[in-house]
Amino acid sequence: MAEALSIGDRIEFGFWEAGCVIWVAAKDFVSRDYDGFCNLLWDNDQEKLKEAILEQKAVLAMDLYQDDGYNVRVVMGELNEQEQDEWVARVRWRLDLSCGQMMVSGVLGDDEFDELPEARAIADSDDCLQCYVEVPPNEYQVEVYSYAPGDLSTGWGQIVKPDLFKPTAGIIAEPLKEYFERTRPNTAIPAWIGCEIEENPDLIQKYYQEAYALHYNDFVIRLSPILEDLPPPQLEESGSIKWEFRKPDRCPLGLIS
């Protein structure tokens, strides 16, 4: 049995593929009837979903606009300054993790669910779809944050690609070059931004090679045993939880894993 996370701990892992979703849940809630759990999310019975989310505090599931894989960082305790400053979308609510295990997944209907790995065991793996994290049994405030450059919530696209992703009220779209130069004067250009804003073909190739060699965290999942008085999350028509979007005061640099 893996050691449970302690306050201040961070672990990272990645899923090579996902099904346009990221969800977190109490492992015992999922494993007692995995097919039934999948049907709960597929069938979009709003009343049953509200019961599972708001009353049982058993699951949080969010839609993504594309079925890419992604990298995840789980934080027990406080976010660091960059994690606080750079998120473009988030969901906040609670999970009853009395079972001591939190599932993190990007798929439904996995034939290998019975062989679900623990998160630390897949830290260096490139063929995983879901896992679980050992935590001290408790009810937690759970927050899921999404980050550029690999954001799949549409939050980043609303800022720099408003022609593809309609900005939410309060978000003012801005070309990436202008956003970066306005908010990050005298800052070295991160390779992933250089790929987007550089015009010199030789420099574009240089930035591309640098960016390809780096790995960025796309999501941060924060757990805290300190419960705030949060408003209950709202559901989309699809049954997923609505993201809260924002434009960071300064252009994100990306969370390097």
ChimeraX attribute file (.defattr): number of C-alpha atoms within 10 A of each C-alpha:
attribute: neighborCount
match mode: 1-to-1
recipient: residues
	/A:1	5
	/A:2	11
	/A:3	10
	/A:4	13
	/A:5	19
	/A:6	13
	/A:7	13
	/A:8	10
	/A:9	12
	/A:10	16
	/A:11	16
	/A:12	18
	/A:13	23
	/A:14	24
	/A:15	22
	/A:16	16
	/A:17	17
	/A:18	20
	/A:19	17
	/A:20	17
	/A:21	20
	/A:22	23
	/A:23	19
	/A:24	23
	/A:25	24
	/A:26	24
	/A:27	23
	/A:28	17
	/A:29	20
	/A:30	19
	/A:31	14
	/A:32	10
	/A:33	11
	/A:34	18
	/A:35	13
	/A:36	12
	/A:37	17
	/A:38	15
	/A:39	14
	/A:40	16
	/A:41	18
	/A:42	12
	/A:43	13
	/A:44	15
	/A:45	13
	/A:46	17
	/A:47	10
	/A:48	13
	/A:49	23
	/A:50	18
	/A:51	12
	/A:52	17
	/A:53	23
	/A:54	18
	/A:55	12
	/A:56	15
	/A:57	20
	/A:58	22
	/A:59	25
	/A:60	26
	/A:61	23
	/A:62	22
	/A:63	22
	/A:64	19
	/A:65	12
	/A:66	14
	/A:67	15
	/A:68	16
	/A:69	19
	/A:70	22
	/A:71	17
	/A:72	21
	/A:73	20
	/A:74	22
	/A:75	23
	/A:76	20
	/A:77	17
	/A:78	14
	/A:79	17
	/A:80	9
	/A:81	8
	/A:82	12
	/A:83	17
	/A:84	11
	/A:85	15
	/A:86	22
	/A:87	26
	/A:88	24
	/A:89	24
	/A:90	21
	/A:91	20
	/A:92	22
	/A:93	21
	/A:94	27
	/A:95	25
	/A:96	23
	/A:97	23
	/A:98	16
	/A:99	16
	/A:100	19
	/A:101	22
	/A:102	27
	/A:103	24
	/A:104	24
	/A:105	20
	/A:106	26
	/A:107	18
	/A:108	21
	/A:109	11
	/A:110	13
	/A:111	7
	/A:112	10
	/A:113	15
	/A:114	9
	/A:115	8
	/A:116	14
	/A:117	17
	/A:118	18
	/A:119	23
	/A:120	17
	/A:121	12
	/A:122	18
	/A:123	13
	/A:124	12
	/A:125	12
	/A:126	13
	/A:127	11
	/A:128	21
	/A:129	24
	/A:130	28
	/A:131	25
	/A:132	21
	/A:133	21
	/A:134	21
	/A:135	21
	/A:136	16
	/A:137	15
	/A:138	15
	/A:139	19
	/A:140	23
	/A:141	19
	/A:142	22
	/A:143	19
	/A:144	25
	/A:145	26
	/A:146	27
	/A:147	25
	/A:148	25
	/A:149	17
	/A:150	19
	/A:151	22
	/A:152	25
	/A:153	29
	/A:154	26
	/A:155	27
	/A:156	27
	/A:157	20
	/A:158	23
	/A:159	26
	/A:160	19
	/A:161	17
	/A:162	17
	/A:163	11
	/A:164	10
	/A:165	14
	/A:166	15
	/A:167	22
	/A:168	17
	/A:169	8
	/A:170	9
	/A:171	15
	/A:172	13
	/A:173	19
	/A:174	15
	/A:175	12
	/A:176	16
	/A:177	15
	/A:178	13
	/A:179	17
	/A:180	19
	/A:181	14
	/A:182	11
	/A:183	14
	/A:184	15
	/A:185	9
	/A:186	7
	/A:187	10
	/A:188	9
	/A:189	17
	/A:190	14
	/A:191	21
	/A:192	21
	/A:193	20
	/A:194	20
	/A:195	21
	/A:196	13
	/A:197	15
	/A:198	16
	/A:199	10
	/A:200	10
	/A:201	10
	/A:202	10
	/A:203	14
	/A:204	19
	/A:205	14
	/A:206	14
	/A:207	20
	/A:208	17
	/A:209	14
	/A:210	15
	/A:211	17
	/A:212	10
	/A:213	8
	/A:214	11
	/A:215	14
	/A:216	20
	/A:217	22
	/A:218	25
	/A:219	28
	/A:220	24
	/A:221	21
	/A:222	20
	/A:223	25
	/A:224	18
	/A:225	16
	/A:226	9
	/A:227	13
	/A:228	12
	/A:229	7
	/A:230	10
	/A:231	8
	/A:232	12
	/A:233	19
	/A:234	15
	/A:235	17
	/A:236	14
	/A:237	10
	/A:238	15
	/A:239	21
	/A:240	22
	/A:241	20
	/A:242	19
	/A:243	24
	/A:244	16
	/A:245	24
	/A:246	21
	/A:247	23
	/A:248	17
	/A:249	10
	/A:250	14
	/A:251	20
	/A:252	24
	/A:253	21
	/A:254	21
	/A:255	19
	/A:256	9
	/A:257	14
